[in-house]
């Protein structure tokens, strides 16, 4: 049995060295998403990337970086995502760091066994 609904995919771009109260910011965001009852959230560590400062971060052995890119993907209804974005903005503000968020409408399909 499957359930389909229109939702939002929220992507948050940050660095793995971004910290919020001694905890990695990506971890804090995932925990907060769970507390807010968000349908799902996953953090991915990138192997290479750059941000607005154009500094390249890479996992190559010759250029070890302590600030690899992290992307968090969060999926839920439009209303829940809009409400949760406020929390994310507050976390970035408290962490005194920069980031980027993108939102796109998606069709979500929940697959369940009978």
C-alpha positions in Angstrom: 0.0 0.0 0.0 1.3 3.5 -0.8 0.4 7.0 0.2 1.1 10.0 -1.9 1.1 13.6 -1.0 2.6 16.9 -2.1 5.5 17.9 0.2 8.7 20.0 0.3 12.3 18.9 0.1 14.4 21.2 2.2 18.2 21.1 1.6 20.6 22.8 4.0 24.2 23.4 3.1 26.7 23.9 5.8 30.2 22.8 6.9 31.0 19.9 9.2 33.0 22.2 11.5 29.9 24.4 12.2 29.2 24.0 15.9 26.1 24.9 18.0 26.8 24.7 21.8 29.6 22.2 21.4 27.6 19.9 19.1 28.0 19.8 15.3 25.3 22.0 13.8 24.2 19.2 11.4 23.6 16.9 14.3 21.6 19.6 16.2 19.4 20.2 13.1 18.6 16.5 12.7 17.8 16.1 16.4 15.5 19.2 16.3 13.8 17.8 13.2 12.9 14.7 15.1 11.7 16.7 18.0 9.4 18.7 15.7 7.9 15.5 14.2 9.4 15.9 10.8 8.8 13.0 8.5 12.5 12.4 7.6 15.9 14.0 7.6 19.3 12.7 6.4 22.8 14.3 6.6 25.4 13.6 3.9 29.1 14.5 4.1 30.5 15.8 0.8 33.9 14.8 -0.6 34.5 18.2 -2.2 32.9 21.6 -2.4 33.1 25.3 -1.9 30.9 28.0 -0.5 30.5 31.8 -0.8 34.2 32.4 0.2 35.2 30.2 -2.8 37.6 28.2 -0.6 37.7 24.6 -1.8 37.2 21.9 0.9 38.2 18.4 -0.1 38.8 15.0 1.4 41.8 14.3 -0.9 44.8 13.0 1.1 47.1 15.8 -0.1 44.7 18.6 1.0 43.0 17.4 4.1 40.1 19.6 5.1 38.6 19.8 8.6 35.5 21.4 7.1 34.0 19.2 4.5 30.6 20.2 3.1 27.5 18.7 4.7 24.0 18.6 3.1 20.9 17.9 5.1 17.8 16.8 3.3 14.5 17.1 5.1 11.1 16.1 3.6 7.7 16.8 5.0 4.5 18.8 4.3 4.7 22.4 3.2 3.3 23.7 6.5 5.7 21.6 8.7 8.8 22.6 6.6 7.8 26.3 6.7 7.5 26.2 10.5 10.8 24.2 10.9 12.7 26.7 8.7 12.3 29.2 11.6 14.0 26.8 14.0 16.9 26.3 11.5 17.4 30.1 11.1 17.5 30.4 14.9 20.1 27.6 15.2 22.4 29.2 12.5 22.0 32.6 14.2 23.0 31.1 17.6 25.9 29.2 16.0 27.1 32.5 14.4 27.7 30.8 11.1 26.5 31.0 7.5 24.6 28.4 5.5 22.2 28.1 2.6 18.8 26.5 2.3 16.9 25.5 -0.8 13.3 24.3 -1.0 11.5 22.4 -3.8 8.1 21.0 -4.1 8.1 17.2 -4.3 5.6 14.4 -4.6 6.2 12.0 -1.8 5.3 8.4 -2.0 5.3 6.4 1.3 5.7 2.7 0.6 4.3 0.4 3.3 3.7 -3.4 3.5 0.2 -4.5 4.1 
